[in-house]
Amino acid sequence: MVDQLLIAGVSFGRNCIGIVLHPYEAYRRIVREGSLYELIYITSLLIFYFALASVVKVAAFRPFLLTRQFIVLVSAVVATYCVVICLLWLVGQKMGGKGTLRGVAIAWGYTLVPTVLWFFVTSLLYVVLPPPRTTSLAGIALSALFLAFSATLFLWKLMLGYLALRFGLKLDLARILVVVAVVGPVVGIYSYGMYQLGIFKVPFV
């Protein structure tokens, strides 16, 4: 067990570097050789972020509110991850996907890395430069820089999502687009429900 966790930790670190520098090769390796233990490290990143987000959202140190907020956020993300994986797997199989559920689960898990990074930077900026932000030249420049950063991470996540479906389900581009067209609206409705419940203002998928 310990050996498997250590090996998974090394693989996780290597894959995190790989999805930045060589995403295509990294995703082929993730689907082919990836271990479910790697999801533990992705979960650890999520837990670290949600612990931080809970402190940021609950201004005063109130253990009950912090614990409640933390549990709600973690539960919502786990539920969202499971919903997305199930939808992708079911629709992908209908479209002739020949991958494995394990491969899809691990591959999609790595698409959460840019998501966590974006939320982490957003929370950090909320603390360092809380709103409202000024309309000065520096304020406008910071906003433009943040938009560029967000757009870059969004495109990165789209690419990782494509690779997750390409290698995880072994689908071509046309079938991937069909899967996205079917799953996208369902996830959109689900995310809107999360927004209405006050859990996420931005969908964590």
N, C-alpha and C positions, 0 to 999 in steps of 0.2 A: 504493500500500500504506500509506504513512505517513498520507496524507490520510484513507483509509478508517478507520484506527485512531483518528485524532483525532476524526473524526465519530462513530465508535462510542463513544468515550470520553464525548463530550458527551451522546449518547443514553443511555448507561448511567447517568450522573449524573442526568439528567432523569427517567429511568424509576425509579430508586431512590427519588427523591422522590415520584414519581407513585404508586408502589405503596403508599406510606404515606398520602398525602393523598387521592388519587383513583384507587384501584386499578382500578375498572371502566374508566374512560377510558384509564388507562395500559396495561392489558392489551390493549385493542382496538388501541392504537397499536403495542404491542410485536409482536403477531402480524401486523399489517398492514405495518409499516414496519421491523421489527427486522432487525438484521444478525447473522450468525453471529460477526462480529468482537466483538460485545458479550460473547460467552461467554468471550473472552480475559480480560476484566476480572473476570468472575465467578470464573474460574479463578485469577486473581491473588489475589482475596480468600481463596480456599481455600488457596492455597499459603502466604499470610501466616499464616493460622490454623494450618495444620499445622506450619509452622516453629516457631511459638510452642508448640503442643501437644507437639511432640517435645522441646523444651527442658524443659517442665514435667514430662513423664512420665519423662524420663531425667534424674534429679537432678544427676548429675555431668556435667561437660563431657567426653563421650567421643565424638569425631567419628564413629567407626564406628557406634555405637549410635544416635546422632542421625540419621545419614544413613539407616540401615536403617529406623528408625521412620518417618521422613519419607516414604521411598519406599513403604513398606507402606501408610501412611495415604492418600497421594495415589492410589496404584494402586487401592486398595479403593473410594475415592469415585468415581473415573472409571469403574470397572467397574459400580458400583451405579447411577450415572447412566445409563450405556448400557443396562443391564438394564431399568431403569424406563421409559426412553424407548421401547425396543423393545416392551415389554409393552403400554404405553399405546397405542402406534401400532397394533400388531397387533389388539388387542382392540377399540380404537376403530374401526378399519376394519370389523371384523366387525359392529359395532353401527351401521354406516352413517355413520361419520364422514367428513366431506368436506374436512377441513383438509389442511395440508401437514406433512410430517415436519419441515421447517425451522421452521415456526411452533410446533409442539409442542416441539421441542428448545429453542428460545429461550425460550418461555413457561415451560417447566418449569425452565429454568436460573434464572430469577428467583425461583422458589419456594425456592431454596437460600439466598437472602439472610437470611430470618429464622432458618434453620437455623444458618448461620454465626454470626449474631449471638448466638444462644443458646449455642452452644459456646464462643464467644469470652468471653462474660460468665462462663460456668461456669469456664473456665480461669483467668480473672482472679481470681475469688473463691477459687479453689483456692490461688492464690499469696498473696493478701491475707489471707484468712481460712481457712487450711488446716484440714481436719477433724482430730480431732473438734471440733465446735462446741458451745459451752456451752448449758445449758438455762436460762440467765438470761433476763430479760425482753428484753434487747437481742438475744440469740441467737434467741429465738423470733420476735421481730419481724422480724429479718433473714430467717429461714426463710419466714415468711408472705409477706414482700415478694417473695422469690425465686419462691415458688409462684405468686403473682399475675402476676409478670413472665413466668414460663414458660407459664402458661395463656393470657396475652394473645398471646404469640408463636405458640403452638400454634393458636389460633383464626385468627390472621392467616395462618399458613401454610395452614390448611384453606381459607380464602377464596381465597388465591392459587392453590392447587391446583385449586379449582373453576373459577376464571376461566381457568386454563391449558387445562383440558379444554373449557370452554365455547367459548372463542374459537379455541383451537388445533385442536380436532377438530370444532368446530361441532356439538356435541351438546346436547340438552336435558337437564334435570335428571334425568329418569327413566333415560335412557341413561347418563348420567355415573355414577349410582349403580350400575348394572349393571357398568360398567367397573371401578369401585372394588371391587365385590364379587368380581370375578374376579381382578383384579390384586393386591388387598390381601393375601390369604392367601399368594400366591406370594412377594411381597416380604417378608411376615412370616417365611416359612421361610428365605428368603435371608438376612434380617437375623439370624435365630437362628444360622445357620451362621457368619456373621461374628462373632457373640458367642462361639460355641464356639471359634473360632480365636483369640480374644483380640484382635481388631482393633477392634471397636466394642462398647462396653457399651450405648450408645444408638444406634439405627439412624440413619445419616446419609443421609436420602433427601429 
